[in-house]
Every structure is written in C-alpha cells, then in structure tokens.
Amino acid sequence: MTELTMRRTVIGGQTTPDDYEVIWDELTIGRIFRGVGVGGIDGWSWAVILPNVPQRSEHRGGARSLAEAKARFRSAWQHHQISYDEISKAREIQGRRRPWHR
C-alpha cells in the first residue's frame, strides 16, 4: 500500500500553521487542520476528499490531537472503496488545479 504523507496546505500562495494536505501516490486525497471548534475549544478536523467522489459522513470528523486525526484519517482512507476510474478522474481534475492552489 502506498504511504500517506502530509504537506502544508497552500491557498492563495500562503500557508498557515497546522493545516495540511494529505497525499497518496502523488494525489491530494484530503486535509487535516487545527481550528477552534464548538465552545471555543481547539481541535483538529480531518476529511478524505476526492473532487469527483461524494463525501459521506464517515469520511470526515474531529480529533483532540494531530496524532488522533492522522489515525482516524488513515482508517477512513483504508475503508474508503474507490475505483480505478474514480482515481483516474481525480488525477485529471487535480492536473487542472485552480490558480489559488499555486
């Protein structure tokens, strides 16, 4: 199985602390970031995202730590059933990334 890696999310040419894209086989498949949650409590959010695949509720969630968010993301990705055609379409879409991702 190809490893999951993380890199800083870039939006509008800028990065922010504690905001990461998750990469699998050179394809962005999701995001993990820290933010303020319900009641003003810091927490982490994670989401498995492919641009052409509907996202179900089990493909996103929250966590108390980065390690927990990574573990939950990995579990969701491992159980996410995607086809070769869906991966091919996601690669095509990612190849035409929007200008604010540069």
Disulfide bonds with the S-S distance in Angstrom:
none
